[in-house]
Amino acid sequence: MTTVLAPVEGAAVGLAAVPDPVFSAGMVGPGTAIDPLREPGMAVAPIAGKIMKLHPHAYVIVGDDGRGVLVHLGIDTVQLKGEGFTLLAAEGDRVRAGQPVVAWDPSVVEAGGRSPVCPVVALDAVAGSVWGVAAGTVHVGDELFRWH
Amino acid sequence: MPERKVTVVAEVGLHARPAATFVRAATKAPMDVTVAKVPGGDPINAKSILQILALDVRQDETIVIKAEGKGADEVLDELAKIAGSP
């Protein structure tokens, strides 16, 4: 079982609240989304493992068991081409759960007309394998959901 | 083995949105489906969103999609259409 931690502080709102049908319909995978506090902050690794992919606006951490978790910082933020995001780690790095990966400011993303909501998704998870999904206020490093 | 070569034209490459659409279509196929970058990339499982994101196909890169068996051509046509969409 994998315990997935909140990568950012805010309100756990569920994937259905994500203004992107690919996430809200669960096409990327099950999980939840966090509507982040509108202040500068650091997005952290939701699990321990290796940074398999690191983009300024999104990253995938793969645990030693081969399970991958995607953190997407805001919606359509690929269009920002990294502006407003600072990498705090490198692709291929091993990170502990809770280790900072990207610094960003959700209020800047929002001011640019995009949603700063952050999907946190279990990749290749089979239906029904994600449970115990947090709702409401979460702090960085709080348990967000469990993945069997 | 039937295959399709496609150059990804989407500015974001084969990432979250196109990647999820691609994997969903591949997952419906009854046979194994692989994707590799050309030239010379190692084939990965087209039904795994994790492996597709790891492949990290960017704009203007070319991939080869392969599948074998009954209905493979239809599967490949659909996947090639998704991967080649702007």
gemmi code that builds the backbone of each chain (N, CA, C; Angstrom):
import gemmi

chains = {
    "A": [
        ("MET", (0.834, -1.198, 0.000), (0.000, 0.000, 0.000), (0.875, 1.257, 0.000)),
        ("THR", (0.409, 2.244, -0.716), (1.131, 3.511, -0.800), (0.304, 4.594, -0.117)),
        ("THR", (0.924, 5.337, 0.782), (0.258, 6.497, 1.370), (0.749, 7.732, 0.628)),
        ("VAL", (-0.191, 8.446, 0.050), (0.145, 9.618, -0.762), (-0.112, 10.871, 0.070)),
        ("LEU", (0.909, 11.726, 0.153), (0.824, 12.936, 0.983), (0.421, 14.150, 0.155)),
        ("ALA", (-0.155, 15.114, 0.825), (-0.534, 16.360, 0.157), (0.728, 17.109, -0.270)),
        ("PRO", (0.870, 17.398, -1.569), (2.069, 18.113, -2.033), (1.998, 19.618, -1.813)),
        ("VAL", (0.794, 20.125, -1.608), (0.615, 21.564, -1.374), (-0.441, 21.756, -0.287)),
        ("GLU", (-0.451, 22.959, 0.264), (-1.456, 23.273, 1.286), (-2.698, 23.866, 0.626)),
        ("GLY", (-3.857, 23.500, 1.143), (-5.086, 24.057, 0.584), (-6.275, 23.217, 0.964)),
        ("ALA", (-7.247, 23.173, 0.066), (-8.465, 22.404, 0.315), (-8.539, 21.243, -0.665)),
        ("ALA", (-8.674, 20.024, -0.131), (-8.858, 18.859, -0.996), (-10.289, 18.905, -1.522)),
        ("VAL", (-10.402, 19.015, -2.842), (-11.718, 19.258, -3.446), (-12.196, 18.117, -4.342)),
        ("GLY", (-11.349, 17.126, -4.570), (-11.742, 16.014, -5.441), (-11.461, 16.315, -6.902)),
        ("LEU", (-11.248, 15.263, -7.677), (-10.919, 15.461, -9.098), (-12.093, 16.054, -9.874)),
        ("ALA", (-13.315, 15.781, -9.410), (-14.486, 16.283, -10.139), (-14.497, 17.804, -10.213)),
        ("ALA", (-13.784, 18.452, -9.286), (-13.763, 19.912, -9.248), (-12.687, 20.511, -10.155)),
        ("VAL", (-11.930, 19.665, -10.829), (-10.854, 20.169, -11.687), (-11.429, 20.657, -13.015)),
        ("PRO", (-11.142, 21.885, -13.409), (-11.706, 22.403, -14.661), (-10.953, 21.915, -15.899)),
        ("ASP", (-10.781, 20.615, -15.981), (-10.164, 19.982, -17.147), (-10.741, 18.574, -17.207)),
        ("PRO", (-11.499, 18.284, -18.260), (-12.229, 17.010, -18.306), (-11.332, 15.778, -18.226)),
        ("VAL", (-10.095, 15.910, -18.671), (-9.194, 14.760, -18.633), (-8.921, 14.342, -17.183)),
        ("PHE", (-8.813, 15.325, -16.311), (-8.624, 15.018, -14.888), (-9.961, 14.742, -14.203)),
        ("SER", (-10.967, 15.565, -14.463), (-12.231, 15.437, -13.721), (-12.940, 14.128, -14.054)),
        ("ALA", (-12.710, 13.587, -15.251), (-13.325, 12.314, -15.612), (-12.467, 11.126, -15.161)),
        ("GLY", (-11.346, 11.425, -14.520), (-10.497, 10.347, -14.019), (-9.685, 9.663, -15.111)),
        ("MET", (-9.546, 10.289, -16.272), (-8.835, 9.646, -17.379), (-7.350, 9.471, -17.112)),
        ("VAL", (-6.784, 10.382, -16.348), (-5.355, 10.249, -16.035), (-5.177, 9.204, -14.940)),
        ("GLY", (-6.189, 9.110, -14.085), (-6.167, 8.134, -13.009), (-6.963, 8.648, -11.827)),
        ("PRO", (-7.123, 7.790, -10.803), (-7.846, 8.213, -9.605), (-6.947, 9.033, -8.676)),
        ("GLY", (-7.568, 9.728, -7.766), (-6.816, 10.552, -6.822), (-7.705, 11.656, -6.320)),
        ("THR", (-7.130, 12.842, -6.168), (-7.937, 13.995, -5.785), (-7.229, 15.244, -6.302)),
        ("ALA", (-7.755, 16.391, -5.929), (-7.126, 17.652, -6.317), (-7.155, 18.584, -5.121)),
        ("ILE", (-6.160, 19.454, -5.069), (-6.083, 20.427, -3.984), (-6.198, 21.827, -4.567)),
        ("ASP", (-7.146, 22.580, -4.023), (-7.243, 23.997, -4.374), (-6.271, 24.710, -3.432)),
        ("PRO", (-5.138, 25.164, -3.950), (-4.047, 25.595, -3.063), (-4.256, 26.979, -2.459)),
        ("LEU", (-3.623, 27.190, -1.322), (-3.577, 28.521, -0.724), (-2.936, 29.470, -1.717)),
        ("ARG", (-3.468, 30.667, -1.803), (-2.945, 31.642, -2.768), (-1.785, 32.420, -2.140)),
        ("GLU", (-0.705, 31.719, -1.959), (0.504, 32.364, -1.444), (1.706, 31.576, -1.943)),
        ("PRO", (2.882, 32.207, -2.019), (4.057, 31.481, -2.508), (4.317, 30.260, -1.626)),
        ("GLY", (4.645, 29.171, -2.267), (4.875, 27.958, -1.492), (5.721, 26.971, -2.262)),
        ("MET", (5.981, 25.854, -1.593), (6.771, 24.796, -2.219), (5.900, 23.560, -2.372)),
        ("ALA", (5.879, 23.019, -3.573), (5.188, 21.754, -3.807), (6.182, 20.636, -3.531)),
        ("VAL", (5.736, 19.644, -2.757), (6.652, 18.598, -2.290), (6.326, 17.257, -2.946)),
        ("ALA", (7.219, 16.304, -2.722), (7.000, 14.943, -3.228), (5.883, 14.278, -2.414)),
        ("PRO", (4.872, 13.722, -3.080), (3.764, 13.076, -2.359), (4.114, 11.690, -1.849)),
        ("ILE", (5.155, 11.100, -2.416), (5.655, 9.793, -1.961), (7.181, 9.835, -2.030)),
        ("ALA", (7.816, 8.884, -1.384), (9.261, 8.744, -1.517), (9.558, 8.010, -2.819)),
        ("GLY", (10.658, 8.346, -3.443), (11.027, 7.641, -4.665), (11.923, 8.476, -5.544)),
        ("LYS", (11.833, 8.184, -6.838), (12.689, 8.856, -7.813), (11.837, 9.823, -8.632)),
        ("ILE", (12.386, 10.986, -8.917), (11.675, 11.918, -9.794), (11.832, 11.412, -11.225)),
        ("MET", (10.765, 10.772, -11.719), (10.852, 10.176, -13.044), (10.714, 11.231, -14.127)),
        ("LYS", (9.844, 12.216, -13.905), (9.680, 13.327, -14.843), (9.523, 14.589, -14.037)),
        ("LEU", (10.239, 15.618, -14.455), (10.112, 16.909, -13.778), (9.966, 17.998, -14.816)),
        ("HIS", (8.761, 18.553, -14.867), (8.498, 19.756, -15.641), (8.273, 20.860, -14.612)),
        ("PRO", (8.405, 22.112, -15.000), (8.134, 23.162, -14.009), (6.724, 23.078, -13.440)),
        ("HIS", (5.763, 22.682, -14.265), (4.356, 22.718, -13.870), (3.817, 21.345, -13.445)),
        ("ALA", (4.639, 20.317, -13.491), (4.142, 18.972, -13.182), (5.307, 18.032, -12.947)),
        ("TYR", (5.069, 17.039, -12.081), (6.121, 16.052, -11.867), (5.527, 14.701, -11.504)),
        ("VAL", (6.326, 13.674, -11.784), (5.930, 12.300, -11.474), (7.004, 11.693, -10.585)),
        ("ILE", (6.592, 11.194, -9.422), (7.505, 10.481, -8.539), (7.144, 8.997, -8.609)),
        ("VAL", (8.153, 8.154, -8.779), (7.924, 6.710, -8.813), (8.593, 6.072, -7.595)),
        ("GLY", (7.795, 5.359, -6.821), (8.309, 4.693, -5.631), (9.088, 3.437, -5.991)),
        ("ASP", (9.726, 2.863, -4.989), (10.537, 1.660, -5.222), (9.691, 0.487, -5.704)),
        ("ASP", (8.378, 0.539, -5.445), (7.494, -0.532, -5.906), (7.014, -0.299, -7.335)),
        ("GLY", (7.502, 0.781, -7.972), (7.153, 1.046, -9.366), (5.895, 1.871, -9.552)),
        ("ARG", (5.276, 2.252, -8.454), (4.053, 3.045, -8.567), (4.388, 4.518, -8.741)),
        ("GLY", (3.660, 5.150, -9.665), (3.915, 6.553, -9.951), (2.760, 7.446, -9.546)),
        ("VAL", (3.114, 8.612, -9.000), (2.110, 9.611, -8.639), (2.440, 10.904, -9.386)),
        ("LEU", (1.425, 11.434, -10.062), (1.559, 12.691, -10.797), (1.034, 13.848, -9.955)),
        ("VAL", (1.809, 14.914, -9.886), (1.346, 16.170, -9.288), (1.354, 17.201, -10.404)),
        ("HIS", (0.195, 17.807, -10.656), (0.088, 18.813, -11.721), (-0.225, 20.154, -11.063)),
        ("LEU", (0.657, 21.121, -11.205), (0.511, 22.408, -10.514), (-0.290, 23.381, -11.373)),
        ("GLY", (-1.599, 23.365, -11.156), (-2.476, 24.237, -11.932), (-2.864, 23.580, -13.249)),
        ("ILE", (-3.855, 24.195, -13.900), (-4.408, 23.643, -15.147), (-3.942, 24.510, -16.320)),
        ("ASP", (-3.545, 23.842, -17.387), (-3.023, 24.526, -18.587), (-1.744, 25.306, -18.288)),
        ("THR", (-1.076, 24.970, -17.204), (0.133, 25.688, -16.811), (1.342, 25.298, -17.664)),
        ("VAL", (1.193, 24.272, -18.508), (2.258, 23.969, -19.468), (2.491, 25.186, -20.367)),
        ("GLN", (1.417, 25.957, -20.575), (1.515, 27.133, -21.449), (2.419, 28.216, -20.875)),
        ("LEU", (2.678, 28.168, -19.569), (3.527, 29.193, -18.941), (5.002, 28.951, -19.235)),
        ("LYS", (5.297, 27.773, -19.783), (6.675, 27.427, -20.162), (7.669, 27.642, -19.015)),
        ("GLY", (7.216, 27.345, -17.820), (8.114, 27.393, -16.670), (8.149, 28.716, -15.933)),
        ("GLU", (7.549, 29.736, -16.531), (7.598, 31.049, -15.876), (6.821, 31.022, -14.561)),
        ("GLY", (7.445, 31.467, -13.488), (6.803, 31.474, -12.186), (7.046, 30.208, -11.376)),
        ("PHE", (7.770, 29.259, -11.960), (8.084, 28.020, -11.256), (9.597, 27.894, -11.100)),
        ("THR", (10.040, 27.475, -9.941), (11.474, 27.267, -9.702), (11.705, 25.822, -9.278)),
        ("LEU", (12.547, 25.140, -10.029), (12.828, 23.743, -9.696), (13.749, 23.663, -8.482)),
        ("LEU", (13.387, 22.822, -7.525), (14.169, 22.664, -6.301), (14.839, 21.297, -6.248)),
        ("ALA", (14.637, 20.524, -7.301), (15.244, 19.199, -7.407), (15.451, 18.947, -8.895)),
        ("ALA", (16.037, 17.818, -9.228), (16.314, 17.507, -10.631), (15.710, 16.164, -10.994)),
        ("GLU", (15.374, 16.021, -12.277), (14.875, 14.742, -12.757), (15.898, 13.654, -12.446)),
        ("GLY", (15.430, 12.531, -11.955), (16.334, 11.446, -11.606), (16.739, 11.438, -10.136)),
        ("ASP", (16.506, 12.569, -9.459), (16.838, 12.632, -8.027), (15.972, 11.659, -7.237)),
        ("ARG", (16.549, 11.131, -6.172), (15.749, 10.394, -5.195), (15.275, 11.402, -4.154)),
        ("VAL", (14.006, 11.338, -3.828), (13.453, 12.272, -2.848), (12.717, 11.501, -1.767)),
        ("ARG", (12.664, 12.110, -0.603), (11.832, 11.525, 0.460), (10.431, 12.141, 0.328)),
        ("ALA", (9.451, 11.471, 0.869), (8.100, 12.025, 0.874), (8.134, 13.338, 1.644)),
        ("GLY", (7.590, 14.374, 1.053), (7.568, 15.678, 1.715), (8.713, 16.591, 1.318)),
        ("GLN", (9.627, 16.086, 0.487), (10.766, 16.922, 0.079), (10.333, 17.915, -1.003)),
        ("PRO", (10.715, 19.187, -0.856), (10.318, 20.193, -1.856), (10.855, 19.859, -3.254)),
        ("VAL", (9.987, 20.056, -4.254), (10.351, 19.754, -5.639), (10.283, 21.010, -6.513)),
        ("VAL", (9.218, 21.788, -6.346), (9.035, 23.003, -7.156), (8.511, 24.126, -6.252)),
        ("ALA", (9.076, 25.332, -6.408), (8.531, 26.520, -5.742), (7.653, 27.258, -6.749)),
        ("TRP", (6.514, 27.726, -6.283), (5.592, 28.432, -7.180), (4.665, 29.309, -6.366)),
        ("ASP", (3.836, 30.095, -7.059), (2.865, 30.935, -6.374), (1.506, 30.779, -7.066)),
        ("PRO", (0.593, 30.044, -6.430), (-0.724, 29.835, -7.045), (-1.447, 31.131, -7.399)),
        ("SER", (-1.208, 32.202, -6.628), (-1.917, 33.455, -6.916), (-1.452, 34.047, -8.242)),
        ("VAL", (-0.194, 33.800, -8.607), (0.317, 34.288, -9.894), (-0.327, 33.505, -11.047)),
        ("VAL", (-0.463, 32.189, -10.839), (-1.125, 31.355, -11.859), (-2.554, 31.841, -12.066)),
        ("GLU", (-3.232, 32.105, -10.956), (-4.618, 32.563, -11.032), (-4.712, 33.940, -11.681)),
        ("ALA", (-3.784, 34.817, -11.332), (-3.782, 36.168, -11.911), (-3.591, 36.103, -13.424)),
        ("GLY", (-2.952, 35.033, -13.894), (-2.757, 34.861, -15.324), (-3.951, 34.222, -16.016)),
        ("GLY", (-5.044, 34.043, -15.274), (-6.265, 33.542, -15.879), (-6.378, 32.029, -15.901)),
        ("ARG", (-5.529, 31.345, -15.147), (-5.589, 29.880, -15.122), (-5.952, 29.398, -13.721)),
        ("SER", (-6.519, 28.206, -13.668), (-6.835, 27.618, -12.378), (-5.558, 27.069, -11.743)),
        ("PRO", (-5.316, 27.412, -10.475), (-4.131, 26.862, -9.796), (-4.386, 25.516, -9.130)),
        ("VAL", (-5.569, 24.938, -9.346), (-5.914, 23.689, -8.672), (-4.937, 22.569, -9.098)),
        ("CYS", (-4.566, 21.737, -8.124), (-3.505, 20.743, -8.344), (-4.042, 19.315, -8.279)),
        ("PRO", (-4.218, 18.664, -9.426), (-4.553, 17.234, -9.384), (-3.361, 16.434, -8.850)),
        ("VAL", (-3.678, 15.442, -8.015), (-2.673, 14.496, -7.501), (-3.219, 13.114, -7.847)),
        ("VAL", (-2.530, 12.422, -8.750), (-3.142, 11.263, -9.402), (-2.257, 10.021, -9.292)),
        ("ALA", (-2.896, 8.903, -8.954), (-2.233, 7.594, -8.943), (-2.235, 7.065, -10.375)),
        ("LEU", (-1.042, 6.889, -10.964), (-0.937, 6.493, -12.369), (-1.031, 4.974, -12.525)),
        ("ASP", (-1.789, 4.541, -13.516), (-2.001, 3.111, -13.795), (-2.677, 2.379, -12.635)),
        ("ALA", (-3.375, 3.123, -11.784), (-4.064, 2.489, -10.660), (-5.323, 1.796, -11.161)),
        ("VAL", (-5.604, 0.624, -10.651), (-6.824, -0.064, -11.047), (-8.007, 0.543, -10.284)),
        ("ALA", (-9.196, 0.397, -10.885), (-10.401, 0.981, -10.294), (-10.591, 0.475, -8.865)),
        ("GLY", (-10.937, 1.384, -7.988), (-11.228, 1.008, -6.616), (-10.020, 0.854, -5.715)),
        ("SER", (-8.812, 1.128, -6.253), (-7.612, 0.912, -5.447), (-7.237, 2.125, -4.604)),
        ("VAL", (-7.887, 3.252, -4.870), (-7.601, 4.468, -4.099), (-8.745, 4.699, -3.113)),
        ("TRP", (-8.386, 4.904, -1.865), (-9.410, 5.093, -0.833), (-8.881, 6.015, 0.258)),
        ("GLY", (-9.753, 6.328, 1.212), (-9.340, 7.196, 2.309), (-8.948, 8.577, 1.841)),
        ("VAL", (-9.652, 9.079, 0.816), (-9.290, 10.371, 0.225), (-9.685, 11.500, 1.180)),
        ("ALA", (-8.720, 12.358, 1.480), (-8.963, 13.475, 2.397), (-9.941, 14.462, 1.774)),
        ("ALA", (-10.665, 15.173, 2.619), (-11.551, 16.235, 2.152), (-11.335, 17.442, 3.053)),
        ("GLY", (-11.427, 18.622, 2.462), (-11.264, 19.843, 3.236), (-9.798, 20.210, 3.391)),
        ("THR", (-9.502, 20.981, 4.424), (-8.172, 21.548, 4.595), (-7.085, 20.485, 4.732)),
        ("VAL", (-6.047, 20.627, 3.949), (-4.870, 19.770, 4.100), (-3.622, 20.655, 4.169)),
        ("HIS", (-2.691, 20.239, 5.014), (-1.399, 20.911, 5.085), (-0.393, 20.074, 4.308)),
        ("VAL", (0.687, 20.717, 3.913), (1.736, 20.001, 3.186), (2.187, 18.803, 4.022)),
        ("GLY", (2.205, 17.616, 3.411), (2.663, 16.421, 4.113), (1.575, 15.658, 4.834)),
        ("ASP", (0.359, 16.226, 4.879), (-0.769, 15.466, 5.451), (-1.104, 14.283, 4.537)),
        ("GLU", (-1.669, 13.247, 5.125), (-2.099, 12.120, 4.298), (-3.244, 12.575, 3.398)),
        ("LEU", (-3.094, 12.302, 2.083), (-4.096, 12.761, 1.114), (-4.999, 11.616, 0.659)),
        ("PHE", (-4.392, 10.465, 0.351), (-5.173, 9.261, 0.072), (-4.265, 8.042, 0.171)),
        ("ARG", (-4.904, 6.876, 0.173), (-4.156, 5.619, 0.207), (-4.416, 4.852, -1.074)),
        ("TRP", (-3.397, 4.125, -1.477), (-3.464, 3.404, -2.757), (-3.051, 1.960, -2.496)),
        ("HIS", (-4.028, 1.058, -2.640), (-3.767, -0.361, -2.415), (-3.055, -0.983, -3.589)),
    ],
    "B": [
        ("MET", (4.824, -6.887, -38.258), (3.774, -6.404, -37.357), (3.265, -5.046, -37.858)),
        ("PRO", (1.951, -4.858, -37.890), (1.425, -3.559, -38.336), (1.942, -2.427, -37.451)),
        ("GLU", (2.234, -1.313, -38.086), (2.720, -0.168, -37.313), (2.316, 1.129, -37.996)),
        ("ARG", (2.369, 2.205, -37.216), (2.144, 3.548, -37.761), (3.235, 4.448, -37.204)),
        ("LYS", (3.809, 5.233, -38.076), (4.752, 6.264, -37.617), (4.021, 7.599, -37.619)),
        ("VAL", (4.144, 8.310, -36.511), (3.433, 9.577, -36.361), (4.376, 10.618, -35.781)),
        ("THR", (4.321, 11.810, -36.348), (5.045, 12.921, -35.745), (4.059, 13.721, -34.895)),
        ("VAL", (4.447, 13.920, -33.637), (3.571, 14.631, -32.703), (3.680, 16.124, -32.993)),
        ("VAL", (2.543, 16.726, -33.325), (2.554, 18.149, -33.690), (2.035, 19.043, -32.566)),
        ("ALA", (1.365, 18.459, -31.584), (0.831, 19.271, -30.483), (1.968, 19.985, -29.770)),
        ("GLU", (1.736, 21.258, -29.476), (2.789, 22.057, -28.856), (3.260, 21.460, -27.530)),
        ("VAL", (2.326, 20.860, -26.789), (2.683, 20.316, -25.467), (3.258, 18.901, -25.569)),
        ("GLY", (3.323, 18.356, -26.791), (3.794, 16.983, -26.929), (2.726, 15.999, -26.471)),
        ("LEU", (3.161, 14.770, -26.224), (2.209, 13.732, -25.791), (2.197, 13.724, -24.263)),
        ("HIS", (1.584, 14.801, -23.696), (1.540, 14.927, -22.245), (0.114, 14.842, -21.725)),
        ("ALA", (-0.114, 15.369, -20.520), (-1.328, 15.006, -19.770), (-2.568, 14.746, -20.617)),
        ("ARG", (-3.042, 15.747, -21.338), (-4.332, 15.581, -22.015), (-4.238, 14.601, -23.188)),
        ("PRO", (-3.380, 14.872, -24.161), (-3.274, 13.901, -25.253), (-2.792, 12.528, -24.765)),
        ("ALA", (-1.952, 12.515, -23.766), (-1.441, 11.236, -23.248), (-2.580, 10.406, -22.663)),
        ("ALA", (-3.447, 11.051, -21.901), (-4.557, 10.321, -21.281), (-5.523, 9.808, -22.335)),
        ("THR", (-5.778, 10.625, -23.351), (-6.672, 10.209, -24.434), (-6.077, 9.022, -25.183)),
        ("PHE", (-4.789, 9.101, -25.427), (-4.070, 8.039, -26.131), (-4.119, 6.725, -25.346)),
        ("VAL", (-3.826, 6.812, -24.054), (-3.791, 5.605, -23.218), (-5.182, 4.998, -23.085)),
        ("ARG", (-6.186, 5.857, -22.980), (-7.550, 5.338, -22.862), (-7.912, 4.532, -24.119)),
        ("ALA", (-7.550, 5.056, -25.279), (-7.847, 4.351, -26.536), (-7.044, 3.053, -26.623)),
        ("ALA", (-5.779, 3.116, -26.210), (-4.931, 1.912, -26.276), (-5.449, 0.821, -25.342)),
        ("THR", (-5.938, 1.240, -24.179), (-6.396, 0.290, -23.173), (-7.594, -0.521, -23.665)),
        ("LYS", (-8.360, 0.089, -24.568), (-9.540, -0.621, -25.110), (-9.136, -1.732, -26.073)),
        ("ALA", (-7.928, -1.674, -26.589), (-7.497, -2.665, -27.584), (-7.297, -4.024, -26.917)),
        ("PRO", (-7.704, -5.095, -27.587), (-7.564, -6.422, -26.985), (-6.129, -6.947, -26.999)),
        ("MET", (-5.298, -6.358, -27.859), (-3.926, -6.876, -27.986), (-2.928, -5.912, -27.325)),
        ("ASP", (-1.672, -6.385, -27.196), (-0.622, -5.506, -26.698), (-0.368, -4.400, -27.716)),
        ("VAL", (-0.109, -3.211, -27.215), (0.219, -2.084, -28.080), (1.482, -1.434, -27.519)),
        ("THR", (2.436, -1.182, -28.391), (3.673, -0.549, -27.923), (3.904, 0.764, -28.654)),
        ("VAL", (4.690, 1.616, -28.008), (5.097, 2.896, -28.582), (6.588, 3.048, -28.361)),
        ("ALA", (7.268, 3.550, -29.362), (8.694, 3.860, -29.210), (8.986, 5.141, -29.968)),
        ("LYS", (9.989, 5.858, -29.496), (10.457, 7.006, -30.273), (11.288, 6.470, -31.430)),
        ("VAL", (11.232, 7.149, -32.560), (12.103, 6.772, -33.662), (13.071, 7.925, -33.935)),
        ("PRO", (14.282, 7.591, -34.311), (14.784, 6.227, -34.468), (15.326, 5.639, -33.164)),
        ("GLY", (15.162, 4.326, -33.064), (15.945, 3.585, -32.081), (15.480, 3.551, -30.645)),
        ("GLY", (14.265, 4.083, -30.346), (13.836, 4.064, -28.949), (13.336, 2.699, -28.527)),
        ("ASP", (13.402, 2.425, -27.237), (12.875, 1.163, -26.712), (11.347, 1.239, -26.663)),
        ("PRO", (10.669, 0.163, -27.075), (9.212, 0.170, -27.019), (8.697, 0.103, -25.587)),
        ("ILE", (7.632, 0.867, -25.322), (6.991, 0.838, -24.004), (5.521, 0.451, -24.196)),
        ("ASN", (4.867, 0.137, -23.103), (3.459, -0.271, -23.113), (2.555, 0.950, -23.299)),
        ("ALA", (1.826, 0.984, -24.411), (0.959, 2.124, -24.722), (-0.232, 2.224, -23.781)),
        ("LYS", (-0.479, 1.172, -22.993), (-1.633, 1.183, -22.080), (-1.266, 1.747, -20.712)),
        ("SER", (-0.004, 2.123, -20.524), (0.441, 2.648, -19.231), (0.655, 4.151, -19.308)),
        ("ILE", (-0.151, 4.902, -18.569), (0.019, 6.362, -18.548), (1.383, 6.719, -17.951)),
        ("LEU", (1.818, 5.917, -16.975), (3.131, 6.165, -16.366), (4.242, 6.045, -17.416)),
        ("GLN", (4.174, 4.983, -18.221), (5.232, 4.779, -19.221), (5.154, 5.808, -20.351)),
        ("ILE", (3.936, 6.213, -20.690), (3.789, 7.239, -21.735), (4.366, 8.571, -21.245)),
        ("LEU", (4.075, 8.921, -19.991), (4.626, 10.172, -19.452), (6.144, 10.085, -19.350)),
        ("ALA", (6.650, 8.898, -19.023), (8.105, 8.708, -18.929), (8.763, 8.815, -20.305)),
        ("LEU", (8.054, 8.377, -21.336), (8.595, 8.444, -22.697), (8.825, 9.900, -23.110)),
        ("ASP", (7.930, 10.801, -22.592), (8.149, 12.236, -22.756), (8.307, 12.632, -24.226)),
        ("VAL", (7.283, 12.328, -25.011), (7.324, 12.685, -26.430), (7.008, 14.166, -26.581)),
        ("ARG", (7.917, 14.878, -27.227), (7.747, 16.330, -27.391), (7.320, 16.677, -28.810)),
        ("GLN", (6.914, 17.913, -28.957), (6.500, 18.387, -30.278), (7.593, 18.105, -31.305)),
        ("ASP", (7.164, 17.656, -32.477), (8.046, 17.383, -33.620), (8.834, 16.077, -33.488)),
        ("GLU", (8.644, 15.354, -32.390), (9.279, 14.045, -32.293), (8.359, 13.006, -32.951)),
        ("THR", (8.980, 11.953, -33.459), (8.227, 10.917, -34.154), (8.214, 9.637, -33.326)),
        ("ILE", (7.044, 9.010, -33.295), (6.905, 7.743, -32.581), (6.433, 6.671, -33.559)),
        ("VAL", (6.696, 5.428, -33.204), (6.131, 4.315, -33.953), (5.238, 3.520, -32.995)),
        ("ILE", (4.005, 3.277, -33.439), (3.026, 2.547, -32.639), (2.842, 1.186, -33.304)),
        ("LYS", (2.916, 0.125, -32.502), (2.807, -1.221, -33.075), (1.767, -2.052, -32.332)),
        ("ALA", (1.047, -2.848, -33.103), (0.084, -3.789, -32.535), (-0.100, -4.913, -33.535)),
        ("GLU", (-0.482, -6.059, -33.051), (-0.632, -7.207, -33.929), (-1.887, -7.967, -33.549)),
        ("GLY", (-2.592, -8.467, -34.573), (-3.773, -9.274, -34.296), (-5.005, -8.689, -34.956)),
        ("LYS", (-6.111, -9.347, -34.723), (-7.375, -8.930, -35.328), (-7.746, -7.524, -34.855)),
        ("GLY", (-8.012, -6.651, -35.817), (-8.400, -5.284, -35.478), (-7.232, -4.348, -35.243)),
        ("ALA", (-6.001, -4.830, -35.434), (-4.824, -4.010, -35.139), (-4.799, -2.736, -35.980)),
        ("ASP", (-5.209, -2.853, -37.253), (-5.158, -1.668, -38.112), (-6.090, -0.561, -37.619)),
        ("GLU", (-7.269, -0.959, -37.159), (-8.213, 0.036, -36.643), (-7.653, 0.700, -35.383)),
        ("VAL", (-7.089, -0.129, -34.500), (-6.496, 0.399, -33.263), (-5.381, 1.387, -33.604)),
        ("LEU", (-4.521, 0.989, -34.529), (-3.373, 1.830, -34.883), (-3.827, 3.125, -35.551)),
        ("ASP", (-4.854, 3.026, -36.399), (-5.365, 4.242, -37.054), (-5.877, 5.235, -36.013)),
        ("GLU", (-6.609, 4.711, -35.025), (-7.164, 5.602, -34.005), (-6.046, 6.245, -33.174)),
        ("LEU", (-5.083, 5.423, -32.776), (-3.984, 5.944, -31.943), (-3.130, 6.945, -32.721)),
        ("ALA", (-2.910, 6.660, -33.995), (-2.114, 7.574, -34.815), (-2.823, 8.914, -34.960)),
        ("LYS", (-4.163, 8.837, -35.060), (-4.945, 10.069, -35.191), (-4.819, 10.917, -33.914)),
        ("ILE", (-4.916, 10.259, -32.760), (-4.806, 10.982, -31.484), (-3.405, 11.589, -31.338)),
        ("ALA", (-2.393, 10.765, -31.595), (-1.009, 11.234, -31.401), (-0.649, 12.346, -32.376)),
        ("GLY", (-1.279, 12.330, -33.556), (-0.940, 13.326, -34.571), (-1.819, 14.557, -34.538)),
        ("SER", (-2.747, 14.611, -33.566), (-3.659, 15.760, -33.497), (-2.942, 16.989, -32.968)),
        ("PRO", (-3.262, 18.147, -33.526), (-2.627, 19.368, -33.022), (-3.160, 19.762, -31.650)),
    ],
}
model = gemmi.Model(1)
for chain_id, residues in chains.items():
    chain = gemmi.Chain(chain_id)
    for i, (resn, *xyz) in enumerate(residues, 1):
        res = gemmi.Residue()
        res.name, res.seqid = resn, gemmi.SeqId(i, " ")
        for name, pos in zip(("N", "CA", "C"), xyz):
            atom = gemmi.Atom()
            atom.name, atom.element = name, gemmi.Element(name[0])
            atom.pos, atom.b_iso = gemmi.Position(*pos), 0.0
            res.add_atom(atom)
        chain.add_residue(res)
    model.add_chain(chain)
structure = gemmi.Structure()
structure.add_model(model)
structure.setup_entities()
